[in-house]
């Protein structure tokens, strides 16, 4: 495995561990997770709009349910799983 790959794996492990630590230590995990989603969307929005005209793809499948409904169930389940 290349040195770059090892560094990326270790960096992602540290980021994932810090995500879990912040989620567990916050008073309201659902609120923390939704706030993190909002800020990550704001952070990646410029990249998304910059890449949009450059990438042409066809979705492989249609989602059986709208995305907001999946988030409505995902984040409470994630918050419940982080409680010890």
Buried (B, 14 or more C-beta within 10 A) or exposed (E): EEEEEEEEEEEEEEEEEEBEEBBEEBEEBBEBBBEBEEEEEEEEEEEEEEEEEEEEEEEEEEEEEEEEEEBEEEBBEBBEEBEE
